[in-house]
Amino acid sequence: MANDEVRHFCGMVDGLAFLPVADLPEGMAYLKENLPDVPEMAELLAYFDNTYVSGQPRSINSDRQLVLRLRRSPPTFPPNIWNVHDATLANQERTNNELLQDARGQLPAKRQKRSYVQQQQRLHTICIERSNGTKTV
């Protein structure tokens, strides 16, 4: 049972890449509320949040010695680098590899597996439904 929960939770973390960037805080809040009862999952989510979404909290110097103030530094890899919501809506490539090949003038492979095409269509539909408000986080 725990393995299924962890697998499902990790899939939801991956799913953040398909949310609009503005909805990422809501998505992170949802994940924090629905953490599986596995200690490592809290650590995984904190790492993902610090590295890819919200950035690291850090203390800043204060005029007063007794007051500790925290500010978040930007994430190491901000969402505009890894988020693929807009690319999915526009039916564009979602990987850097394919973008580099296109920039070099290399032609994409002609054939695609039917399951890949169906998966792309499902992701496109989900992103459209999220954009028009039909789907929630």
N, C-alpha and C positions, 0 to 999 in steps of 0.2 A: 504493500500500500504506500509506504513512504517513497519508494522509487517512482511510482506513478505520479505522486504529488510533486516530487522534485522535478521530474521531466516536464510536467504541465507548467510548473512555476517558471522553469528556465525558458520554456516556449513563450510565456507571457513577457519575460524580460526581453527576449528577442523581438517580440511584437512591438516594443516601444519604437523600433526603427520605422514602423509604418504609421505611427501617430503623427498628426501635424505637430510641428515644433512647439507651438503655443500650448498644446495639450500635454506635453511631457510632464509638467509638475502634477497634473491630475493623474496621469498614468503612474508616476512614482508613488503618489499617495495611495492609489489603489493597491499597488504591489505591497507597500508597507503594511496595509491593513489586512492583506491576504497571504502573509508569509506562512509557509508550511512550518510545522513544529519540528524543524531540523535546524540546529544551531548554526550550521555553516551557511544556511540560506540568508540569514540576517547579515553575515559578513560579506557574502557575495553581493547582495543588494547595496550595502553601504559602499563597497568598492565601485560598483557600477555607477552609482549616483555621484560619487566623488570624482570619478575619472571621466565619465561621459555626459552627465546631465547637469548637476548643480555646482560641482567644484568642491574643493577642500575648505573646511572651516579653518581659519587661522586667527590667532590673537593679534591685535594691533595695539600699539603703544597708546597709552592714555595719559592725560595730564595728572590724573589722580592715581595714586599707587594701589588703592584698594578696589578699583573698578577694572574688571576684565571685560574687554570688548572683543567680540568676534566678528569677522567678516569673511565671506567666502571668496576664495580666489577662483578664477575661471577654471572650468574643467580642462584637463589635458587635451581631450579630443571633444571639442564642442559639438552639439547636435547638428549644426549646419554642415559638418563634415560627413557624418555617418547616417543621418536621417534620410530615408528614401521615400517618404510619403509623396512629395511633389513629383519625383521621378516616376513613381508607380502610377500616379494619376495621369501623367503625360505619356505613359507607355514607353518610357525611356529606359536605357540600360541602368542597372543599379550598382554595378561594380566598377571600380577604378580600372581594372584589367581591361574590360571591354571598352571603356572610354579611351584608354591609351591606344588600343588597337585601332579604334575608329579615327583618332587623331593622326595616326601614322598612315592612314589610308588602307589598312588591311580590311579585307572583306570579311564579314561575319560568316560563320558556318551556315550553310543553306538549310540544313535539316535540324529540326528540334523535336524532341520526344513529345508525344501528345500529352503525357502527364505534366511536363514542364509548361507547356502552353496552357493547360487547364489550371495549373497552380498560379500562373501569372494572371490569368483572368480572374480567379477567385480573389487574389490580393488586390487587384485593380478595383473589383466590385466592393470589397471591404473598405478601401480608402475612399471611394466615392460615397458610400453610405455614411462613413464617419464625417466627411466634409459637409454633406447636406443634412446632418443631424439625425439620420435614421438610426445609426449605431452609436452606442455610448462607449466610453472607455471600458 
